[in-house]
C-alpha cells in the first residue's frame, strides 16, 4: 500500500474507460482510475484550492510562501487533469 501515497504525485495516461496512473514509487505498479474517481479527485482539488485561496487573500504580502506554492501546485494538478 505504499503506492497510494505516491499517486498524488503521479503521471496520468488516458484510455477509454480508465486512466492509468504511473506512481513514483520503486515497485512500478500502474493503477487504473475510473472516470468517477477522476471526477472525485478533481472536485477535491477544486475544493482544496478554494480553501487555500481564501487563506491567501488574508496574506496579500505573500509572507506564507508554502501556502502560495501549494496554490500554484494545485493549479498545475488541475490543469494536468483536464
HTML snippet that shows the backbone in 3Dmol.js (N, CA, C, O; Angstrom):
<script src="https://3Dmol.org/build/3Dmol-min.js"></script>
<div id="view" style="width:600px;height:400px;position:relative"></div>
<script>
const pdb = `
ATOM      1  N   UNK A   1       0.799  -1.200   0.000  1.00  0.00           N
ATOM      2  CA  UNK A   1       0.000   0.000   0.000  1.00  0.00           C
ATOM      3  C   UNK A   1       0.845   1.269   0.000  1.00  0.00           C
ATOM      4  O   UNK A   1       0.298   2.367   0.104  1.00  0.00           O
ATOM      5  N   UNK A   2       2.139   1.144  -0.112  1.00  0.00           N
ATOM      6  CA  UNK A   2       2.978   2.338  -0.147  1.00  0.00           C
ATOM      7  C   UNK A   2       2.792   3.126  -1.430  1.00  0.00           C
ATOM      8  O   UNK A   2       3.217   4.278  -1.511  1.00  0.00           O
ATOM      9  N   UNK A   3       2.170   2.534  -2.428  1.00  0.00           N
ATOM     10  CA  UNK A   3       1.953   3.208  -3.718  1.00  0.00           C
ATOM     11  C   UNK A   3       0.882   4.284  -3.623  1.00  0.00           C
ATOM     12  O   UNK A   3       0.904   5.245  -4.393  1.00  0.00           O
ATOM     13  N   UNK A   4      -0.049   4.140  -2.696  1.00  0.00           N
ATOM     14  CA  UNK A   4      -1.159   5.083  -2.604  1.00  0.00           C
ATOM     15  C   UNK A   4      -0.654   6.499  -2.353  1.00  0.00           C
ATOM     16  O   UNK A   4      -1.187   7.450  -2.925  1.00  0.00           O
ATOM     17  N   UNK A   5       0.347   6.655  -1.524  1.00  0.00           N
ATOM     18  CA  UNK A   5       0.873   7.984  -1.225  1.00  0.00           C
ATOM     19  C   UNK A   5       1.513   8.623  -2.450  1.00  0.00           C
ATOM     20  O   UNK A   5       1.494   9.846  -2.593  1.00  0.00           O
ATOM     21  N   UNK A   6       2.073   7.815  -3.323  1.00  0.00           N
ATOM     22  CA  UNK A   6       2.743   8.391  -4.482  1.00  0.00           C
ATOM     23  C   UNK A   6       1.794   8.664  -5.637  1.00  0.00           C
ATOM     24  O   UNK A   6       2.214   9.240  -6.641  1.00  0.00           O
ATOM     25  N   UNK A   7       0.522   8.268  -5.532  1.00  0.00           N
ATOM     26  CA  UNK A   7      -0.445   8.548  -6.591  1.00  0.00           C
ATOM     27  C   UNK A   7      -0.685  10.048  -6.700  1.00  0.00           C
ATOM     28  O   UNK A   7      -0.979  10.551  -7.785  1.00  0.00           O
ATOM     29  N   UNK A   8      -0.564  10.760  -5.598  1.00  0.00           N
ATOM     30  CA  UNK A   8      -0.772  12.205  -5.617  1.00  0.00           C
ATOM     31  C   UNK A   8       0.228  12.910  -6.523  1.00  0.00           C
ATOM     32  O   UNK A   8      -0.088  13.936  -7.125  1.00  0.00           O
ATOM     33  N   UNK A   9       1.431  12.360  -6.618  1.00  0.00           N
ATOM     34  CA  UNK A   9       2.474  12.964  -7.441  1.00  0.00           C
ATOM     35  C   UNK A   9       2.766  12.018  -8.600  1.00  0.00           C
ATOM     36  O   UNK A   9       3.871  11.484  -8.701  1.00  0.00           O
ATOM     37  N   UNK A  10       1.814  11.813  -9.447  1.00  0.00           N
ATOM     38  CA  UNK A  10       1.950  10.785 -10.463  1.00  0.00           C
ATOM     39  C   UNK A  10       1.680  11.334 -11.851  1.00  0.00           C
ATOM     40  O   UNK A  10       1.291  12.490 -12.017  1.00  0.00           O
ATOM     41  N   UNK A  11       1.893  10.480 -12.845  1.00  0.00           N
ATOM     42  CA  UNK A  11       1.669  10.816 -14.233  1.00  0.00           C
ATOM     43  C   UNK A  11       0.429  10.081 -14.714  1.00  0.00           C
ATOM     44  O   UNK A  11       0.260   8.897 -14.421  1.00  0.00           O
ATOM     45  N   UNK A  12      -0.437  10.764 -15.444  1.00  0.00           N
ATOM     46  CA  UNK A  12      -1.690  10.190 -15.886  1.00  0.00           C
ATOM     47  C   UNK A  12      -1.648   9.905 -17.390  1.00  0.00           C
ATOM     48  O   UNK A  12      -1.112  10.688 -18.173  1.00  0.00           O
ATOM     49  N   UNK A  13      -2.229   8.761 -17.771  1.00  0.00           N
ATOM     50  CA  UNK A  13      -2.366   8.388 -19.172  1.00  0.00           C
ATOM     51  C   UNK A  13      -3.815   8.009 -19.409  1.00  0.00           C
ATOM     52  O   UNK A  13      -4.340   7.130 -18.726  1.00  0.00           O
ATOM     53  N   UNK A  14      -4.468   8.651 -20.356  1.00  0.00           N
ATOM     54  CA  UNK A  14      -5.887   8.463 -20.612  1.00  0.00           C
ATOM     55  C   UNK A  14      -6.112   7.236 -21.503  1.00  0.00           C
ATOM     56  O   UNK A  14      -5.378   7.020 -22.467  1.00  0.00           O
ATOM     57  N   UNK A  15      -7.125   6.442 -21.174  1.00  0.00           N
ATOM     58  CA  UNK A  15      -7.574   5.325 -22.007  1.00  0.00           C
ATOM     59  C   UNK A  15      -9.071   5.511 -22.240  1.00  0.00           C
ATOM     60  O   UNK A  15      -9.600   6.592 -21.982  1.00  0.00           O
ATOM     61  N   UNK A  16      -9.761   4.485 -22.718  1.00  0.00           N
ATOM     62  CA  UNK A  16     -11.193   4.615 -22.990  1.00  0.00           C
ATOM     63  C   UNK A  16     -11.990   4.831 -21.709  1.00  0.00           C
ATOM     64  O   UNK A  16     -12.600   5.886 -21.536  1.00  0.00           O
ATOM     65  N   UNK A  17     -11.994   3.865 -20.822  1.00  0.00           N
ATOM     66  CA  UNK A  17     -12.803   3.948 -19.606  1.00  0.00           C
ATOM     67  C   UNK A  17     -11.975   4.220 -18.356  1.00  0.00           C
ATOM     68  O   UNK A  17     -12.525   4.608 -17.325  1.00  0.00           O
ATOM     69  N   UNK A  18     -10.684   4.025 -18.432  1.00  0.00           N
ATOM     70  CA  UNK A  18      -9.835   4.186 -17.257  1.00  0.00           C
ATOM     71  C   UNK A  18      -8.694   5.141 -17.552  1.00  0.00           C
ATOM     72  O   UNK A  18      -8.299   5.331 -18.702  1.00  0.00           O
ATOM     73  N   UNK A  19      -8.185   5.725 -16.510  1.00  0.00           N
ATOM     74  CA  UNK A  19      -6.960   6.494 -16.591  1.00  0.00           C
ATOM     75  C   UNK A  19      -5.909   5.715 -15.828  1.00  0.00           C
ATOM     76  O   UNK A  19      -6.128   5.329 -14.680  1.00  0.00           O
ATOM     77  N   UNK A  20      -4.783   5.485 -16.449  1.00  0.00           N
ATOM     78  CA  UNK A  20      -3.733   4.734 -15.792  1.00  0.00           C
ATOM     79  C   UNK A  20      -2.741   5.698 -15.166  1.00  0.00           C
ATOM     80  O   UNK A  20      -2.315   6.676 -15.781  1.00  0.00           O
ATOM     81  N   UNK A  21      -2.391   5.397 -13.940  1.00  0.00           N
ATOM     82  CA  UNK A  21      -1.533   6.271 -13.162  1.00  0.00           C
ATOM     83  C   UNK A  21      -0.213   5.568 -12.925  1.00  0.00           C
ATOM     84  O   UNK A  21      -0.180   4.473 -12.364  1.00  0.00           O
ATOM     85  N   UNK A  22       0.869   6.189 -13.347  1.00  0.00           N
ATOM     86  CA  UNK A  22       2.188   5.652 -13.056  1.00  0.00           C
ATOM     87  C   UNK A  22       2.668   6.294 -11.771  1.00  0.00           C
ATOM     88  O   UNK A  22       2.859   7.508 -11.706  1.00  0.00           O
ATOM     89  N   UNK A  23       2.860   5.483 -10.760  1.00  0.00           N
ATOM     90  CA  UNK A  23       3.262   6.013  -9.465  1.00  0.00           C
ATOM     91  C   UNK A  23       4.754   6.303  -9.455  1.00  0.00           C
ATOM     92  O   UNK A  23       5.498   5.823 -10.310  1.00  0.00           O
ATOM     93  N   UNK A  24       5.175   7.081  -8.496  1.00  0.00           N
ATOM     94  CA  UNK A  24       6.573   7.460  -8.381  1.00  0.00           C
ATOM     95  C   UNK A  24       7.364   6.533  -7.466  1.00  0.00           C
ATOM     96  O   UNK A  24       8.526   6.808  -7.166  1.00  0.00           O
ATOM     97  N   UNK A  25       6.754   5.443  -7.021  1.00  0.00           N
ATOM     98  CA  UNK A  25       7.474   4.526  -6.136  1.00  0.00           C
ATOM     99  C   UNK A  25       8.296   3.544  -6.968  1.00  0.00           C
ATOM    100  O   UNK A  25       8.180   3.505  -8.193  1.00  0.00           O
ATOM    101  N   UNK A  26       9.120   2.759  -6.297  1.00  0.00           N
ATOM    102  CA  UNK A  26      10.031   1.846  -6.978  1.00  0.00           C
ATOM    103  C   UNK A  26       9.390   0.539  -7.407  1.00  0.00           C
ATOM    104  O   UNK A  26      10.019  -0.232  -8.132  1.00  0.00           O
ATOM    105  N   UNK A  27       8.165   0.260  -6.989  1.00  0.00           N
ATOM    106  CA  UNK A  27       7.567  -1.040  -7.296  1.00  0.00           C
ATOM    107  C   UNK A  27       7.055  -1.113  -8.730  1.00  0.00           C
ATOM    108  O   UNK A  27       6.836  -2.218  -9.225  1.00  0.00           O
ATOM    109  N   UNK A  28       6.854   0.006  -9.420  1.00  0.00           N
ATOM    110  CA  UNK A  28       6.452   0.011 -10.814  1.00  0.00           C
ATOM    111  C   UNK A  28       5.002  -0.373 -11.045  1.00  0.00           C
ATOM    112  O   UNK A  28       4.658  -0.833 -12.134  1.00  0.00           O
ATOM    113  N   UNK A  29       4.152  -0.200 -10.063  1.00  0.00           N
ATOM    114  CA  UNK A  29       2.744  -0.562 -10.177  1.00  0.00           C
ATOM    115  C   UNK A  29       2.003   0.511 -10.962  1.00  0.00           C
ATOM    116  O   UNK A  29       2.212   1.703 -10.740  1.00  0.00           O
ATOM    117  N   UNK A  30       1.134   0.088 -11.884  1.00  0.00           N
ATOM    118  CA  UNK A  30       0.278   1.005 -12.620  1.00  0.00           C
ATOM    119  C   UNK A  30      -1.139   0.802 -12.114  1.00  0.00           C
ATOM    120  O   UNK A  30      -1.636  -0.324 -12.097  1.00  0.00           O
ATOM    121  N   UNK A  31      -1.799   1.883 -11.699  1.00  0.00           N
ATOM    122  CA  UNK A  31      -3.119   1.819 -11.107  1.00  0.00           C
ATOM    123  C   UNK A  31      -4.119   2.405 -12.091  1.00  0.00           C
ATOM    124  O   UNK A  31      -3.839   3.430 -12.714  1.00  0.00           O
ATOM    125  N   UNK A  32      -5.277   1.777 -12.244  1.00  0.00           N
ATOM    126  CA  UNK A  32      -6.323   2.299 -13.124  1.00  0.00           C
ATOM    127  C   UNK A  32      -7.364   3.042 -12.315  1.00  0.00           C
ATOM    128  O   UNK A  32      -7.855   2.522 -11.313  1.00  0.00           O
ATOM    129  N   UNK A  33      -7.713   4.255 -12.732  1.00  0.00           N
ATOM    130  CA  UNK A  33      -8.743   5.042 -12.070  1.00  0.00           C
ATOM    131  C   UNK A  33      -9.930   5.181 -13.005  1.00  0.00           C
ATOM    132  O   UNK A  33      -9.760   5.445 -14.195  1.00  0.00           O
ATOM    133  N   UNK A  34     -11.124   5.006 -12.476  1.00  0.00           N
ATOM    134  CA  UNK A  34     -12.319   5.181 -13.293  1.00  0.00           C
ATOM    135  C   UNK A  34     -12.603   6.669 -13.489  1.00  0.00           C
ATOM    136  O   UNK A  34     -12.001   7.518 -12.832  1.00  0.00           O
ATOM    137  N   UNK A  35     -13.519   6.969 -14.392  1.00  0.00           N
ATOM    138  CA  UNK A  35     -13.880   8.369 -14.638  1.00  0.00           C
ATOM    139  C   UNK A  35     -14.515   8.987 -13.404  1.00  0.00           C
ATOM    140  O   UNK A  35     -14.358  10.180 -13.145  1.00  0.00           O
ATOM    141  N   UNK A  36     -15.236   8.165 -12.643  1.00  0.00           N
ATOM    142  CA  UNK A  36     -15.839   8.653 -11.402  1.00  0.00           C
ATOM    143  C   UNK A  36     -14.757   9.028 -10.391  1.00  0.00           C
ATOM    144  O   UNK A  36     -14.865  10.046  -9.707  1.00  0.00           O
ATOM    145  N   UNK A  37     -13.712   8.200 -10.301  1.00  0.00           N
ATOM    146  CA  UNK A  37     -12.603   8.506  -9.402  1.00  0.00           C
ATOM    147  C   UNK A  37     -11.886   9.780  -9.822  1.00  0.00           C
ATOM    148  O   UNK A  37     -11.491  10.590  -8.983  1.00  0.00           O
ATOM    149  N   UNK A  38     -11.725   9.947 -11.123  1.00  0.00           N
ATOM    150  CA  UNK A  38     -11.061  11.150 -11.633  1.00  0.00           C
ATOM    151  C   UNK A  38     -11.885  12.388 -11.316  1.00  0.00           C
ATOM    152  O   UNK A  38     -11.340  13.415 -10.912  1.00  0.00           O
ATOM    153  N   UNK A  39     -13.209  12.291 -11.499  1.00  0.00           N
ATOM    154  CA  UNK A  39     -14.087  13.425 -11.203  1.00  0.00           C
ATOM    155  C   UNK A  39     -14.057  13.755  -9.720  1.00  0.00           C
ATOM    156  O   UNK A  39     -14.047  14.927  -9.344  1.00  0.00           O
ATOM    157  N   UNK A  40     -14.043  12.737  -8.881  1.00  0.00           N
ATOM    158  CA  UNK A  40     -13.977  12.948  -7.431  1.00  0.00           C
ATOM    159  C   UNK A  40     -12.659  13.602  -7.040  1.00  0.00           C
ATOM    160  O   UNK A  40     -12.633  14.515  -6.215  1.00  0.00           O
ATOM    161  N   UNK A  41     -11.576  13.136  -7.628  1.00  0.00           N
ATOM    162  CA  UNK A  41     -10.252  13.698  -7.334  1.00  0.00           C
ATOM    163  C   UNK A  41     -10.193  15.161  -7.764  1.00  0.00           C
ATOM    164  O   UNK A  41      -9.653  16.008  -7.054  1.00  0.00           O
ATOM    165  N   UNK A  42     -10.762  15.444  -8.945  1.00  0.00           N
ATOM    166  CA  UNK A  42     -10.755  16.810  -9.467  1.00  0.00           C
ATOM    167  C   UNK A  42     -11.591  17.740  -8.588  1.00  0.00           C
ATOM    168  O   UNK A  42     -11.192  18.877  -8.337  1.00  0.00           O
ATOM    169  N   UNK A  43     -12.749  17.265  -8.119  1.00  0.00           N
ATOM    170  CA  UNK A  43     -13.585  18.099  -7.253  1.00  0.00           C
ATOM    171  C   UNK A  43     -12.908  18.332  -5.910  1.00  0.00           C
ATOM    172  O   UNK A  43     -13.035  19.411  -5.332  1.00  0.00           O
ATOM    173  N   UNK A  44     -12.188  17.327  -5.407  1.00  0.00           N
ATOM    174  CA  UNK A  44     -11.443  17.514  -4.163  1.00  0.00           C
ATOM    175  C   UNK A  44     -10.333  18.552  -4.335  1.00  0.00           C
ATOM    176  O   UNK A  44     -10.089  19.365  -3.444  1.00  0.00           O
ATOM    177  N   UNK A  45      -9.668  18.514  -5.484  1.00  0.00           N
ATOM    178  CA  UNK A  45      -8.631  19.512  -5.761  1.00  0.00           C
ATOM    179  C   UNK A  45      -9.220  20.919  -5.831  1.00  0.00           C
ATOM    180  O   UNK A  45      -8.635  21.866  -5.306  1.00  0.00           O
ATOM    181  N   UNK A  46     -10.388  21.055  -6.485  1.00  0.00           N
ATOM    182  CA  UNK A  46     -11.030  22.365  -6.586  1.00  0.00           C
ATOM    183  C   UNK A  46     -11.437  22.893  -5.220  1.00  0.00           C
ATOM    184  O   UNK A  46     -11.265  24.075  -4.924  1.00  0.00           O
ATOM    185  N   UNK A  47     -11.979  22.005  -4.386  1.00  0.00           N
ATOM    186  CA  UNK A  47     -12.393  22.412  -3.038  1.00  0.00           C
ATOM    187  C   UNK A  47     -11.194  22.869  -2.221  1.00  0.00           C
ATOM    188  O   UNK A  47     -11.242  23.901  -1.553  1.00  0.00           O
ATOM    189  N   UNK A  48     -10.117  22.090  -2.282  1.00  0.00           N
ATOM    190  CA  UNK A  48      -8.897  22.438  -1.538  1.00  0.00           C
ATOM    191  C   UNK A  48      -8.319  23.756  -2.054  1.00  0.00           C
ATOM    192  O   UNK A  48      -7.838  24.574  -1.271  1.00  0.00           O
ATOM    193  N   UNK A  49      -8.367  23.959  -3.374  1.00  0.00           N
ATOM    194  CA  UNK A  49      -7.852  25.193  -3.960  1.00  0.00           C
ATOM    195  C   UNK A  49      -8.651  26.400  -3.480  1.00  0.00           C
ATOM    196  O   UNK A  49      -8.075  27.446  -3.181  1.00  0.00           O
ATOM    197  N   UNK A  50      -9.966  26.262  -3.404  1.00  0.00           N
ATOM    198  CA  UNK A  50     -10.802  27.351  -2.903  1.00  0.00           C
ATOM    199  C   UNK A  50     -10.462  27.690  -1.458  1.00  0.00           C
ATOM    200  O   UNK A  50     -10.402  28.864  -1.092  1.00  0.00           O
ATOM    201  N   UNK A  51     -10.238  26.664  -0.632  1.00  0.00           N
ATOM    202  CA  UNK A  51      -9.863  26.892   0.767  1.00  0.00           C
ATOM    203  C   UNK A  51      -8.534  27.632   0.856  1.00  0.00           C
ATOM    204  O   UNK A  51      -8.385  28.565   1.645  1.00  0.00           O
ATOM    205  N   UNK A  52      -7.577  27.212   0.047  1.00  0.00           N
ATOM    206  CA  UNK A  52      -6.262  27.851   0.079  1.00  0.00           C
ATOM    207  C   UNK A  52      -6.318  29.283  -0.428  1.00  0.00           C
ATOM    208  O   UNK A  52      -5.626  30.157   0.094  1.00  0.00           O
ATOM    209  N   UNK A  53      -7.141  29.528  -1.443  1.00  0.00           N
ATOM    210  CA  UNK A  53      -7.235  30.891  -1.975  1.00  0.00           C
ATOM    211  C   UNK A  53      -7.879  31.845  -0.984  1.00  0.00           C
ATOM    212  O   UNK A  53      -7.527  33.024  -0.960  1.00  0.00           O
ATOM    213  N   UNK A  54      -8.812  31.370  -0.165  1.00  0.00           N
ATOM    214  CA  UNK A  54      -9.381  32.246   0.869  1.00  0.00           C
ATOM    215  C   UNK A  54      -8.332  32.580   1.918  1.00  0.00           C
ATOM    216  O   UNK A  54      -8.308  33.695   2.440  1.00  0.00           O
ATOM    217  N   UNK A  55      -7.465  31.623   2.230  1.00  0.00           N
ATOM    218  CA  UNK A  55      -6.365  31.902   3.163  1.00  0.00           C
ATOM    219  C   UNK A  55      -5.359  32.862   2.536  1.00  0.00           C
ATOM    220  O   UNK A  55      -4.794  33.713   3.223  1.00  0.00           O
ATOM    221  N   UNK A  56      -5.139  32.723   1.241  1.00  0.00           N
ATOM    222  CA  UNK A  56      -4.168  33.573   0.552  1.00  0.00           C
ATOM    223  C   UNK A  56      -4.646  35.020   0.472  1.00  0.00           C
ATOM    224  O   UNK A  56      -3.831  35.942   0.434  1.00  0.00           O
ATOM    225  N   UNK A  57      -5.962  35.221   0.447  1.00  0.00           N
ATOM    226  CA  UNK A  57      -6.475  36.590   0.436  1.00  0.00           C
ATOM    227  C   UNK A  57      -6.138  37.325   1.728  1.00  0.00           C
ATOM    228  O   UNK A  57      -6.032  38.551   1.751  1.00  0.00           O
ATOM    229  N   UNK A  58      -5.974  36.561   2.798  1.00  0.00           N
ATOM    230  CA  UNK A  58      -5.596  37.157   4.088  1.00  0.00           C
ATOM    231  C   UNK A  58      -4.106  37.485   4.130  1.00  0.00           C
ATOM    232  O   UNK A  58      -3.643  38.152   5.056  1.00  0.00           O
ATOM    233  N   UNK A  59      -3.356  37.022   3.137  1.00  0.00           N
ATOM    234  CA  UNK A  59      -1.909  37.192   3.105  1.00  0.00           C
ATOM    235  C   UNK A  59      -1.493  37.884   1.800  1.00  0.00           C
ATOM    236  O   UNK A  59      -0.867  37.255   0.946  1.00  0.00           O
ATOM    237  N   UNK A  60      -1.834  39.174   1.635  1.00  0.00           N
ATOM    238  CA  UNK A  60      -1.525  39.854   0.373  1.00  0.00           C
ATOM    239  C   UNK A  60      -0.030  40.105   0.156  1.00  0.00           C
ATOM    240  O   UNK A  60       0.406  40.294  -0.979  1.00  0.00           O
ATOM    241  N   UNK A  61       0.746  40.109   1.221  1.00  0.00           N
ATOM    242  CA  UNK A  61       2.189  40.339   1.098  1.00  0.00           C
ATOM    243  C   UNK A  61       2.955  39.062   0.784  1.00  0.00           C
ATOM    244  O   UNK A  61       4.175  39.095   0.623  1.00  0.00           O
ATOM    245  N   UNK A  62       2.253  37.940   0.694  1.00  0.00           N
ATOM    246  CA  UNK A  62       2.827  36.628   0.398  1.00  0.00           C
ATOM    247  C   UNK A  62       3.937  36.255   1.382  1.00  0.00           C
ATOM    248  O   UNK A  62       5.025  35.836   0.988  1.00  0.00           O
ATOM    249  N   UNK A  63       3.631  36.418   2.670  1.00  0.00           N
ATOM    250  CA  UNK A  63       4.600  36.047   3.696  1.00  0.00           C
ATOM    251  C   UNK A  63       4.620  34.546   3.940  1.00  0.00           C
ATOM    252  O   UNK A  63       5.650  33.989   4.319  1.00  0.00           O
ATOM    253  N   UNK A  64       3.479  33.889   3.724  1.00  0.00           N
ATOM    254  CA  UNK A  64       3.416  32.438   3.863  1.00  0.00           C
ATOM    255  C   UNK A  64       3.735  31.823   2.497  1.00  0.00           C
ATOM    256  O   UNK A  64       2.838  31.570   1.693  1.00  0.00           O
ATOM    257  N   UNK A  65       4.996  31.593   2.257  1.00  0.00           N
ATOM    258  CA  UNK A  65       5.459  31.127   0.955  1.00  0.00           C
ATOM    259  C   UNK A  65       4.903  29.744   0.635  1.00  0.00           C
ATOM    260  O   UNK A  65       4.513  29.483  -0.503  1.00  0.00           O
ATOM    261  N   UNK A  66       4.863  28.860   1.623  1.00  0.00           N
ATOM    262  CA  UNK A  66       4.379  27.499   1.384  1.00  0.00           C
ATOM    263  C   UNK A  66       2.928  27.487   0.936  1.00  0.00           C
ATOM    264  O   UNK A  66       2.537  26.660   0.113  1.00  0.00           O
ATOM    265  N   UNK A  67       2.135  28.392   1.469  1.00  0.00           N
ATOM    266  CA  UNK A  67       0.734  28.493   1.085  1.00  0.00           C
ATOM    267  C   UNK A  67       0.602  28.824  -0.401  1.00  0.00           C
ATOM    268  O   UNK A  67      -0.176  28.195  -1.117  1.00  0.00           O
ATOM    269  N   UNK A  68       1.356  29.800  -0.850  1.00  0.00           N
ATOM    270  CA  UNK A  68       1.284  30.227  -2.243  1.00  0.00           C
ATOM    271  C   UNK A  68       1.897  29.186  -3.183  1.00  0.00           C
ATOM    272  O   UNK A  68       1.457  29.045  -4.324  1.00  0.00           O
ATOM    273  N   UNK A  69       2.912  28.458  -2.706  1.00  0.00           N
ATOM    274  CA  UNK A  69       3.474  27.375  -3.514  1.00  0.00           C
ATOM    275  C   UNK A  69       2.470  26.245  -3.665  1.00  0.00           C
ATOM    276  O   UNK A  69       2.356  25.649  -4.736  1.00  0.00           O
ATOM    277  N   UNK A  70       1.744  25.949  -2.594  1.00  0.00           N
ATOM    278  CA  UNK A  70       0.734  24.894  -2.657  1.00  0.00           C
ATOM    279  C   UNK A  70      -0.407  25.274  -3.599  1.00  0.00           C
ATOM    280  O   UNK A  70      -0.947  24.419  -4.301  1.00  0.00           O
ATOM    281  N   UNK A  71      -0.770  26.544  -3.612  1.00  0.00           N
ATOM    282  CA  UNK A  71      -1.805  27.011  -4.545  1.00  0.00           C
ATOM    283  C   UNK A  71      -1.333  26.824  -5.985  1.00  0.00           C
ATOM    284  O   UNK A  71      -2.094  26.357  -6.833  1.00  0.00           O
ATOM    285  N   UNK A  72      -0.110  27.179  -6.256  1.00  0.00           N
ATOM    286  CA  UNK A  72       0.433  27.007  -7.609  1.00  0.00           C
ATOM    287  C   UNK A  72       0.469  25.532  -7.994  1.00  0.00           C
ATOM    288  O   UNK A  72       0.168  25.177  -9.133  1.00  0.00           O
ATOM    289  N   UNK A  73       0.836  24.675  -7.048  1.00  0.00           N
ATOM    290  CA  UNK A  73       0.886  23.245  -7.309  1.00  0.00           C
ATOM    291  C   UNK A  73      -0.517  22.686  -7.578  1.00  0.00           C
ATOM    292  O   UNK A  73      -0.686  21.853  -8.468  1.00  0.00           O
ATOM    293  N   UNK A  74      -1.514  23.134  -6.823  1.00  0.00           N
ATOM    294  CA  UNK A  74      -2.890  22.685  -7.040  1.00  0.00           C
ATOM    295  C   UNK A  74      -3.392  23.118  -8.413  1.00  0.00           C
ATOM    296  O   UNK A  74      -4.077  22.354  -9.093  1.00  0.00           O
ATOM    297  N   UNK A  75      -3.057  24.331  -8.822  1.00  0.00           N
ATOM    298  CA  UNK A  75      -3.473  24.811 -10.143  1.00  0.00           C
ATOM    299  C   UNK A  75      -2.825  23.987 -11.246  1.00  0.00           C
ATOM    300  O   UNK A  75      -3.459  23.709 -12.263  1.00  0.00           O
ATOM    301  N   UNK A  76      -1.543  23.586 -11.052  1.00  0.00           N
ATOM    302  CA  UNK A  76      -0.880  22.741 -12.031  1.00  0.00           C
ATOM    303  C   UNK A  76      -1.547  21.377 -12.118  1.00  0.00           C
ATOM    304  O   UNK A  76      -1.733  20.845 -13.212  1.00  0.00           O
ATOM    305  N   UNK A  77      -1.910  20.805 -10.967  1.00  0.00           N
ATOM    306  CA  UNK A  77      -2.560  19.496 -10.949  1.00  0.00           C
ATOM    307  C   UNK A  77      -3.923  19.557 -11.625  1.00  0.00           C
ATOM    308  O   UNK A  77      -4.301  18.637 -12.350  1.00  0.00           O
ATOM    309  N   UNK A  78      -4.660  20.634 -11.390  1.00  0.00           N
ATOM    310  CA  UNK A  78      -5.957  20.784 -12.048  1.00  0.00           C
ATOM    311  C   UNK A  78      -5.798  20.925 -13.564  1.00  0.00           C
ATOM    312  O   UNK A  78      -6.568  20.347 -14.332  1.00  0.00           O
ATOM    313  N   UNK A  79      -4.808  21.685 -13.979  1.00  0.00           N
ATOM    314  CA  UNK A  79      -4.576  21.845 -15.411  1.00  0.00           C
ATOM    315  C   UNK A  79      -4.151  20.526 -16.043  1.00  0.00           C
ATOM    316  O   UNK A  79      -4.520  20.231 -17.180  1.00  0.00           O
ATOM    317  N   UNK A  80      -3.375  19.734 -15.307  1.00  0.00           N
ATOM    318  CA  UNK A  80      -2.902  18.451 -15.803  1.00  0.00           C
ATOM    319  C   UNK A  80      -4.056  17.450 -15.923  1.00  0.00           C
ATOM    320  O   UNK A  80      -4.062  16.615 -16.827  1.00  0.00           O
ATOM    321  N   UNK A  81      -5.010  17.531 -15.029  1.00  0.00           N
ATOM    322  CA  UNK A  81      -6.108  16.558 -15.033  1.00  0.00           C
ATOM    323  C   UNK A  81      -7.153  16.873 -16.100  1.00  0.00           C
ATOM    324  O   UNK A  81      -8.003  16.029 -16.382  1.00  0.00           O
ATOM    325  N   UNK A  82      -7.114  18.063 -16.699  1.00  0.00           N
ATOM    326  CA  UNK A  82      -8.084  18.410 -17.757  1.00  0.00           C
ATOM    327  C   UNK A  82      -7.735  17.812 -19.077  1.00  0.00           C
ATOM    328  O   UNK A  82      -8.453  18.015 -20.056  1.00  0.00           O
TER     329      UNK A  82
END
`;
const viewer = $3Dmol.createViewer("view");
viewer.addModel(pdb, "pdb");
viewer.setStyle({}, {cartoon: {color: "spectrum"}});
viewer.zoomTo();
viewer.render();
</script>
